[in-house]
Amino acid sequence: MIAENIRILQDRIARATERAGRNRDEVTLIAVSKTVGVPEVRLAMQAGLRTFGENFAQELRDKAAEITEDVAWHFIGHLQTNKVKYVADAATFIHSVDSLKLAAEIDKEAGKRQKVIKILLEIKTSDEESKHGVQNEGDAFTLADFCMKAQHLELCGLMTMAPFVDDTTIVRNSFRSLRLLKEKMTASGYPVHHLSMGMTGDFELAIEEGATMIRVGTAIFGERIYI
Ligand SMILES: *Cc1c(COP(=O)(O)O)cnc(C)c1O
């Protein structure tokens, strides 16, 4: 099942990149393994995936402790400052940095471990109430400045979640506004080369709008069961 799902997904990614006139290797597939067990993660590894995304701090810590092979763990969920300590060991990337307080805590915990954690700033690109993320451009620049100066953070890009609506114009506009912000920040000298956007329902649009990382769970592991 999982191997077949991955095969179909890889094919869709290949076709979407081709349609967009982009190279397949410009887009990293992050397999979102939240709520999924270690055996299923191992099946995805057997099918060639090496990059996994987790939403819950302790779940990432526990899974990374069990899976000692060379995989890259990305933390993609909302992160409370008191839980940074759980993700700082395993995470190579944290996609959800949306406040100075959180960035400072990640810098501190990374420092204790003498490592550098790669950072994406989460930007709010829609009006949906439930979404986290930096609300305005000025705050994004302020946060980027902080990350650039922090010794144990490496600013790498921007992340967003599109609103959950059927109207593809709204979804596309959300991705496009993230790309425009990236272009603006890049022009000002910030190294925000990555765009983390697109999930099971909208990754093809995201690839068309310039995503370099897509975060896909359901299309790989099936519908999640929350207990
Ligand atoms: C769960 C989640 C995903 C993956 O969603 P699917 O629809 O299952 O592909 C991507 N990004 C974030 C931040 C998530 O929480």
The ligand as an SDF file (V2000), in Angstrom:
LIG
                    3D

 15 15  0  0  0  0  0  0  0  0999 V2000
   -0.5090   17.2860    8.6110 C   0  0  0  0  0  0  0  0  0  0  0  0
    0.2690   18.3370    7.9460 C   0  0  0  0  0  0  0  0  0  0  0  0
    0.6790   18.1850    6.6110 C   0  0  0  0  0  0  0  0  0  0  0  0
    0.3090   17.0090    5.7410 C   0  0  0  0  0  0  0  0  0  0  0  0
   -1.0500   17.0160    5.4480 O   0  0  0  0  0  0  0  0  0  0  0  0
   -1.7140   15.9660    4.4360 P   0  0  0  0  0  0  0  0  0  0  0  0
   -2.9620   16.6430    4.0080 O   0  0  0  0  0  0  0  0  0  0  0  0
   -1.9500   14.7190    5.2020 O   0  0  0  0  0  0  0  0  0  0  0  0
   -0.7660   15.7490    3.3220 O   0  0  0  0  0  0  0  0  0  0  0  0
    1.4760   19.1840    6.0740 C   0  0  0  0  0  0  0  0  0  0  0  0
    1.8440   20.2660    6.7890 N   0  0  0  0  0  0  0  0  0  0  0  0
    1.4570   20.4450    8.0600 C   0  0  0  0  0  0  0  0  0  0  0  0
    1.9100   21.6570    8.8010 C   0  0  0  0  0  0  0  0  0  0  0  0
    0.6510   19.4970    8.6800 C   0  0  0  0  0  0  0  0  0  0  0  0
    0.2610   19.6940    9.9290 O   0  0  0  0  0  0  0  0  0  0  0  0
  1  2  1  0
  2  3  1  0
  2 14  2  0
  3  4  1  0
  3 10  2  0
  4  5  1  0
  5  6  1  0
  6  7  2  0
  6  8  1  0
  6  9  1  0
 10 11  1  0
 11 12  2  0
 12 13  1  0
 12 14  1  0
 14 15  1  0
M  END
$$$$
